[in-house]
């Protein structure tokens, strides 16, 4: 059997990413840390692996030998093995060497409870319309959270859910809901095109893998405004930064228009990050830290008036409404000795707020 195939079939649960590079050992990311394996791969083994999964056929490989390299340049792929699904990207580096980076996706889709994300998000799943944004840095578990949300809707409501992805990651089966999964490049030419035509396919819920440009964002906001629950992800950390990022996507003369529209259609921003913590002397696990804004009259006014600087304090003072402050959650972990002071400072959003909350006699951070 192909060496890469054997490796992927035998990875442990703590591995999240796999780096495969010609004439190098396979590298993995375990609980956020980079580690080298003993498995060495060649260019031929990588190409044979791509052929095994029918990603590459002989004609495309012939093009490569004749100098046609576009196929290997930033090409997104997805594959399955016996236990897992993998989202990947094929690329060239160091003037023509071949590499692949895979992100592992468990075939088993975890629930909201299993992921440890706030139960308040279940209330958002019950809405018939609006914009629900899931955010966090790369590797923070956004895709798993989005999948858990879809799983919850699928198990509890009779909806038509359309997902628009690049590529398809978690694979769903219909339960109470109907789920239509569409992949960019195979089922539709672009996010904007897929979103436009999804509105003619009787959707109740539209799920967008990632907001990448203002065309996609405009289409998502319009879908949310016209009676659909639109769930999407963005690469931002924290509620205020997400709102800033959304407004910054638009041209100067459009900002006020879309600030107003956002204030009307937004229902929830959920932001998360994963932090590695020691369970005992020999094992490490990752815990999720969350921030939640549930849109209400006051927060909508803040968005409409551009008062994002007030949002952090609003989250802290309105916990009874389901709001969660990420910095407050980090301080709780620190006070329970679950994370170190360096981790608290490294992962916080507002250093000044943390300094006020944490006792002065605590350990000094090396970032100071």
Order of alpha helices (4+ residues) and beta strands (2+ residues): alpha-beta-beta-beta-alpha-alpha-beta-beta-beta-alpha-alpha-beta-alpha-beta-beta-alpha-beta-alpha-beta-alpha-alpha-beta-beta-alpha-alpha-alpha-alpha-alpha
